[in-house]
Amino acid sequence: MARLDRHELDCLHVVGKPMTEVHLWLDALNRVFPFQLFGEYHRTFRHNAFGVQVCLENWGPDGQKAALVHLVRDWNDTFVLKQMHPEDVLRQAGKALVFFNNVENKLALHLNPQFANWLEKGWVNQAHKEGLFERGLSRGQIKYYAKGLQHP
């Protein structure tokens, strides 16, 4: 699992700036589903086309590129991205997306079937955005409040 500073260095090479906010957002659910307990499960929520689209909407084209670079790094930590042409790095993102879609299909059903569809993932993302996980609520209460916060 790549650290924040590694993601930032990759983005400096490809995007020209560290794009710290994008990397923090993509990995934010690691605090809800810690790697030590859930493995790569936190990645099923934002390491996908949904996450890339949100990064485009929130941070523009540079945010989209940063998200793709983040996925490439998390997909294959052995790449020496600073030795690759930026366009080659972005071309690898398609393979990374396929990989994470496969991880999602395996992990979502194995670890937490109630989060397997996009509506459920949507309320988890909304609950995290609203800070509901930190309030000591039960999973049912979090889901109830998060569903009420979602916009149609």
Backbone as CSV, one residue per row, in Angstrom:
resi,resn,N_x,N_y,N_z,CA_x,CA_y,CA_z,C_x,C_y,C_z
1,MET,0.850,-1.173,0.000,0.000,0.000,0.000,0.893,1.232,0.000
2,ALA,0.730,2.059,-0.999,1.578,3.241,-1.135,1.232,4.296,-0.091
3,ARG,2.255,4.987,0.367,2.066,6.070,1.323,1.761,7.365,0.581
4,LEU,1.255,8.323,1.315,0.866,9.607,0.739,2.025,10.270,0.007
5,ASP,3.212,10.264,0.602,4.342,10.944,-0.037,4.705,10.306,-1.373
6,ARG,4.517,9.009,-1.495,4.799,8.325,-2.768,3.783,8.749,-3.827
7,HIS,2.509,8.826,-3.447,1.481,9.290,-4.381,1.775,10.726,-4.824
8,GLU,2.195,11.563,-3.885,2.484,12.955,-4.206,3.661,13.072,-5.180
9,LEU,4.708,12.292,-4.971,5.852,12.315,-5.884,5.453,11.853,-7.283
10,ASP,4.619,10.819,-7.348,4.135,10.351,-8.647,3.377,11.464,-9.370
11,CYS,2.545,12.171,-8.624,1.753,13.246,-9.230,2.617,14.437,-9.637
12,LEU,3.642,14.721,-8.879,4.565,15.787,-9.283,5.129,15.487,-10.659
13,HIS,5.451,14.224,-10.917,6.000,13.818,-12.207,4.957,13.888,-13.323
14,VAL,3.762,13.388,-13.065,2.751,13.269,-14.123,1.897,14.529,-14.263
15,VAL,1.463,15.100,-13.138,0.525,16.228,-13.161,1.243,17.568,-12.981
16,GLY,2.391,17.544,-12.314,3.127,18.776,-12.066,2.882,19.375,-10.697
17,LYS,2.029,18.749,-9.912,1.759,19.172,-8.533,1.343,17.947,-7.721
18,PRO,1.494,18.000,-6.394,1.286,16.788,-5.579,-0.158,16.300,-5.481
19,MET,-1.137,17.187,-5.598,-2.559,16.814,-5.540,-2.903,16.034,-4.265
20,THR,-2.407,16.502,-3.147,-2.566,15.846,-1.854,-4.024,15.572,-1.521
21,GLU,-4.905,16.545,-1.772,-6.325,16.384,-1.418,-6.950,15.180,-2.117
22,VAL,-6.566,14.952,-3.367,-7.105,13.813,-4.118,-6.702,12.506,-3.444
23,HIS,-5.432,12.391,-3.089,-4.949,11.143,-2.483,-5.578,10.902,-1.112
24,LEU,-5.722,11.964,-0.344,-6.368,11.822,0.965,-7.817,11.389,0.799
25,TRP,-8.518,11.950,-0.186,-9.915,11.585,-0.413,-10.022,10.127,-0.867
26,LEU,-9.167,9.716,-1.792,-9.239,8.347,-2.297,-9.016,7.312,-1.191
27,ASP,-8.150,7.627,-0.243,-7.816,6.665,0.815,-8.528,6.932,2.138
28,ALA,-9.441,7.881,2.160,-10.091,8.263,3.422,-10.831,7.110,4.086
29,LEU,-11.406,6.211,3.324,-12.173,5.121,3.932,-11.282,4.042,4.533
30,ASN,-9.973,4.186,4.390,-9.064,3.282,5.081,-9.200,3.459,6.592
31,ARG,-9.605,4.648,7.038,-9.821,4.859,8.475,-11.079,4.138,8.955
32,VAL,-12.048,3.983,8.074,-13.290,3.286,8.430,-13.098,1.773,8.343
33,PHE,-12.377,1.334,7.323,-12.100,-0.089,7.101,-10.580,-0.274,7.102
34,PRO,-9.942,-0.314,8.279,-8.478,-0.349,8.357,-7.874,-1.526,7.595
35,PHE,-6.778,-1.242,6.913,-6.085,-2.239,6.102,-5.729,-3.474,6.923
36,GLN,-5.335,-3.275,8.188,-4.922,-4.395,9.035,-6.068,-5.385,9.272
37,LEU,-7.304,-4.894,9.259,-8.458,-5.768,9.495,-9.169,-6.184,8.208
38,PHE,-9.236,-5.276,7.241,-10.051,-5.507,6.048,-9.242,-5.642,4.763
39,GLY,-7.922,-5.572,4.855,-7.111,-5.660,3.649,-7.426,-4.504,2.710
40,GLU,-7.627,-4.806,1.460,-7.834,-3.787,0.430,-9.289,-3.318,0.326
41,TYR,-10.118,-3.707,1.250,-11.557,-3.428,1.134,-11.873,-1.949,0.970
42,HIS,-11.130,-1.065,1.650,-11.423,0.372,1.539,-11.329,0.853,0.098
43,ARG,-10.555,0.157,-0.718,-10.371,0.567,-2.115,-11.605,0.297,-2.966
44,THR,-12.486,-0.574,-2.522,-13.668,-0.876,-3.334,-14.628,0.304,-3.424
45,PHE,-14.465,1.307,-2.580,-15.387,2.428,-2.567,-14.988,3.552,-3.510
46,ARG,-13.686,3.815,-3.648,-13.256,4.985,-4.419,-12.173,4.694,-5.447
47,HIS,-11.556,3.529,-5.395,-10.524,3.167,-6.372,-11.211,2.516,-7.568
48,ASN,-11.967,3.324,-8.292,-12.770,2.827,-9.408,-13.217,4.017,-10.250
49,ALA,-14.039,3.752,-11.255,-14.499,4.827,-12.145,-15.289,5.882,-11.380
50,PHE,-16.044,5.481,-10.360,-16.777,6.433,-9.529,-15.809,7.418,-8.874
51,GLY,-14.752,6.911,-8.256,-13.781,7.759,-7.589,-13.076,8.696,-8.544
52,VAL,-12.728,8.185,-9.716,-12.075,9.022,-10.728,-13.016,10.139,-11.171
53,GLN,-14.293,9.822,-11.345,-15.275,10.832,-11.751,-15.449,11.905,-10.675
54,VAL,-15.510,11.512,-9.417,-15.638,12.486,-8.330,-14.409,13.392,-8.301
55,CYS,-13.230,12.824,-8.524,-12.006,13.639,-8.547,-12.034,14.630,-9.705
56,LEU,-12.562,14.221,-10.848,-12.718,15.142,-11.976,-13.666,16.276,-11.604
57,GLU,-14.796,15.937,-10.991,-15.791,16.947,-10.628,-15.279,17.902,-9.551
58,ASN,-14.515,17.394,-8.590,-14.053,18.222,-7.466,-12.749,18.971,-7.736
59,TRP,-11.838,18.379,-8.532,-10.514,18.973,-8.728,-10.176,19.205,-10.193
60,GLY,-11.123,18.969,-11.085,-10.885,19.222,-12.499,-10.026,18.154,-13.162
61,PRO,-9.549,18.440,-14.388,-8.745,17.456,-15.129,-7.485,17.010,-14.383
62,ASP,-6.862,17.920,-13.630,-5.688,17.511,-12.850,-6.083,16.519,-11.760
63,GLY,-7.250,16.691,-11.169,-7.738,15.748,-10.167,-7.999,14.380,-10.761
64,GLN,-8.546,14.371,-11.975,-8.778,13.106,-12.661,-7.451,12.394,-12.931
65,LYS,-6.471,13.129,-13.438,-5.153,12.529,-13.696,-4.535,12.022,-12.392
66,ALA,-4.657,12.812,-11.335,-4.091,12.406,-10.042,-4.734,11.114,-9.549
67,ALA,-6.037,10.995,-9.728,-6.726,9.768,-9.313,-6.224,8.571,-10.118
68,LEU,-6.045,8.768,-11.413,-5.548,7.678,-12.256,-4.124,7.284,-11.865
69,VAL,-3.288,8.264,-11.579,-1.918,7.985,-11.131,-1.956,7.219,-9.802
70,HIS,-2.836,7.623,-8.914,-3.000,6.952,-7.623,-3.364,5.478,-7.841
71,LEU,-4.293,5.232,-8.743,-4.703,3.849,-9.012,-3.559,3.032,-9.589
72,VAL,-2.791,3.642,-10.494,-1.663,2.923,-11.078,-0.665,2.536,-9.987
73,ARG,-0.359,3.458,-9.098,0.590,3.166,-8.019,0.070,2.057,-7.101
74,ASP,-1.210,2.138,-6.735,-1.762,1.116,-5.847,-1.903,-0.233,-6.545
75,TRP,-2.048,-0.202,-7.854,-2.161,-1.439,-8.626,-0.806,-2.127,-8.738
76,ASN,0.247,-1.357,-9.038,1.562,-1.951,-9.229,2.612,-1.053,-8.588
77,ASP,2.976,-1.383,-7.379,3.914,-0.572,-6.617,5.345,-0.691,-7.129
78,THR,5.614,-1.627,-8.051,6.973,-1.801,-8.558,7.301,-0.857,-9.711
79,PHE,6.298,-0.225,-10.301,6.566,0.727,-11.383,7.441,1.870,-10.877
80,VAL,8.384,2.279,-11.673,9.175,3.469,-11.386,8.576,4.566,-12.260
81,LEU,7.521,5.195,-11.746,6.746,6.128,-12.557,7.562,7.321,-13.026
82,LYS,8.531,7.755,-12.238,9.313,8.926,-12.634,10.180,8.636,-13.856
83,GLN,10.370,7.370,-14.206,11.121,7.011,-15.404,10.206,6.762,-16.597
84,MET,8.906,6.846,-16.375,7.937,6.627,-17.451,7.448,7.967,-17.982
85,HIS,7.118,7.996,-19.241,6.498,9.200,-19.812,5.117,9.344,-19.166
86,PRO,4.713,10.578,-18.809,3.402,10.765,-18.161,2.228,10.133,-18.911
87,GLU,2.254,10.184,-20.235,1.156,9.569,-20.993,1.158,8.046,-20.846
88,ASP,2.339,7.443,-20.720,2.412,5.992,-20.506,1.846,5.612,-19.144
89,VAL,2.104,6.467,-18.143,1.540,6.225,-16.812,0.016,6.227,-16.900
90,LEU,-0.539,7.230,-17.582,-1.994,7.329,-17.683,-2.588,6.182,-18.494
91,ARG,-1.829,5.666,-19.472,-2.326,4.505,-20.240,-2.440,3.261,-19.356
92,GLN,-1.576,3.163,-18.355,-1.641,2.022,-17.442,-2.891,2.065,-16.563
93,ALA,-3.506,3.231,-16.462,-4.672,3.387,-15.587,-5.834,2.497,-16.014
94,GLY,-5.983,2.253,-17.298,-7.051,1.356,-17.757,-6.894,-0.038,-17.168
95,LYS,-5.665,-0.534,-17.150,-5.399,-1.849,-16.552,-5.652,-1.823,-15.044
96,ALA,-5.264,-0.710,-14.421,-5.485,-0.585,-12.973,-6.979,-0.588,-12.662
97,LEU,-7.776,0.103,-13.489,-9.225,0.120,-13.268,-9.832,-1.274,-13.406
98,VAL,-9.385,-2.036,-14.396,-9.873,-3.408,-14.553,-9.510,-4.220,-13.314
99,PHE,-8.280,-4.076,-12.839,-7.848,-4.793,-11.648,-8.730,-4.447,-10.457
100,PHE,-8.943,-3.143,-10.212,-9.728,-2.757,-9.044,-11.195,-3.146,-9.191
101,ASN,-11.720,-3.179,-10.396,-13.085,-3.679,-10.581,-13.163,-5.146,-10.195
102,ASN,-12.137,-5.925,-10.543,-12.113,-7.335,-10.158,-11.955,-7.497,-8.656
103,VAL,-11.111,-6.664,-8.045,-10.947,-6.704,-6.587,-12.278,-6.383,-5.927
104,GLU,-12.956,-5.371,-6.459,-14.249,-4.981,-5.888,-15.225,-6.143,-5.942
105,ASN,-15.299,-6.806,-7.071,-16.243,-7.914,-7.220,-15.940,-9.037,-6.234
106,LYS,-14.668,-9.286,-5.963,-14.303,-10.354,-5.028,-14.487,-9.918,-3.580
107,LEU,-13.939,-8.764,-3.220,-13.959,-8.343,-1.825,-15.328,-7.896,-1.349
108,ALA,-16.061,-7.191,-2.192,-17.349,-6.662,-1.755,-18.279,-7.800,-1.344
109,LEU,-18.290,-8.856,-2.119,-19.179,-9.966,-1.806,-18.635,-10.810,-0.655
110,HIS,-17.320,-10.907,-0.547,-16.716,-11.737,0.490,-16.792,-11.074,1.867
111,LEU,-16.460,-9.797,1.941,-16.359,-9.145,3.240,-17.641,-8.492,3.723
112,ASN,-18.358,-7.868,2.830,-19.494,-7.064,3.264,-20.567,-7.019,2.179
113,PRO,-21.382,-8.048,2.055,-22.342,-8.103,0.959,-23.313,-6.927,0.937
114,GLN,-23.584,-6.298,2.080,-24.535,-5.186,2.075,-23.992,-3.960,1.347
115,PHE,-22.683,-3.917,1.071,-22.105,-2.791,0.353,-21.824,-3.128,-1.111
116,ALA,-22.369,-4.216,-1.614,-21.992,-4.684,-2.940,-22.512,-3.803,-4.071
117,ASN,-23.584,-3.081,-3.868,-24.091,-2.279,-4.983,-23.745,-0.804,-4.782
118,TRP,-23.906,-0.031,-5.848,-23.485,1.376,-5.819,-24.318,2.216,-4.863
119,LEU,-25.592,1.876,-4.665,-26.394,2.648,-3.722,-25.844,2.524,-2.313
120,GLU,-25.460,1.319,-1.934,-24.885,1.108,-0.610,-23.532,1.811,-0.502
121,LYS,-22.722,1.737,-1.547,-21.440,2.432,-1.532,-21.662,3.931,-1.449
122,GLY,-22.729,4.404,-2.063,-23.051,5.820,-2.010,-23.319,6.285,-0.592
123,TRP,-24.082,5.506,0.176,-24.360,5.957,1.551,-23.127,5.854,2.432
124,VAL,-22.258,4.884,2.174,-21.012,4.820,2.942,-20.165,6.059,2.660
125,ASN,-20.051,6.446,1.390,-19.298,7.654,1.047,-19.938,8.886,1.671
126,GLN,-21.263,8.974,1.637,-21.960,10.122,2.227,-21.784,10.147,3.741
127,ALA,-21.868,8.993,4.374,-21.693,8.918,5.824,-20.290,9.376,6.211
128,HIS,-19.306,8.982,5.418,-17.943,9.419,5.710,-17.820,10.927,5.538
129,LYS,-18.391,11.452,4.481,-18.333,12.893,4.222,-18.955,13.684,5.374
130,GLU,-20.021,13.175,5.938,-20.730,13.873,7.016,-20.165,13.555,8.409
131,GLY,-19.138,12.705,8.486,-18.521,12.394,9.777,-19.357,11.475,10.646
132,LEU,-20.246,10.702,10.059,-21.132,9.851,10.856,-20.409,8.679,11.517
133,PHE,-19.332,8.193,10.919,-18.626,7.045,11.495,-17.985,7.401,12.827
134,GLU,-17.639,8.670,13.013,-16.969,9.100,14.234,-17.947,9.391,15.370
135,ARG,-19.231,9.315,15.137,-20.220,9.711,16.141,-20.664,8.576,17.058
136,GLY,-20.118,7.381,16.898,-20.463,6.273,17.775,-21.834,5.677,17.492
137,LEU,-22.343,5.876,16.283,-23.659,5.349,15.906,-23.531,3.894,15.477
138,SER,-24.639,3.183,15.546,-24.654,1.820,15.026,-24.650,1.888,13.499
139,ARG,-24.335,0.757,12.854,-24.331,0.712,11.389,-25.702,1.072,10.841
140,GLY,-26.756,0.610,11.489,-28.116,0.931,11.046,-28.414,2.419,11.154
141,GLN,-27.980,3.048,12.240,-28.195,4.493,12.391,-27.401,5.267,11.350
142,ILE,-26.171,4.852,11.107,-25.343,5.529,10.093,-26.022,5.444,8.738
143,LYS,-26.506,4.256,8.402,-27.163,4.079,7.101,-28.417,4.949,7.018
144,TYR,-29.197,4.983,8.071,-30.421,5.789,8.097,-30.110,7.266,7.868
145,TYR,-29.157,7.796,8.625,-28.818,9.209,8.484,-28.175,9.510,7.127
146,ALA,-27.291,8.627,6.674,-26.621,8.867,5.398,-27.607,8.843,4.228
147,LYS,-28.558,7.930,4.266,-29.567,7.887,3.187,-30.382,9.168,3.168
148,GLY,-30.669,9.740,4.325,-31.405,10.975,4.393,-30.611,12.171,3.884
149,LEU,-29.263,12.067,3.940,-28.409,13.153,3.493,-28.157,13.149,2.001
150,GLN,-28.397,12.002,1.347,-28.115,11.898,-0.083,-29.092,12.762,-0.869
151,HIS,-28.556,13.340,-1.909,-29.381,14.160,-2.795,-29.816,13.313,-3.985
152,PRO,-31.092,13.450,-4.405,-31.572,12.624,-5.523,-30.853,12.954,-6.812
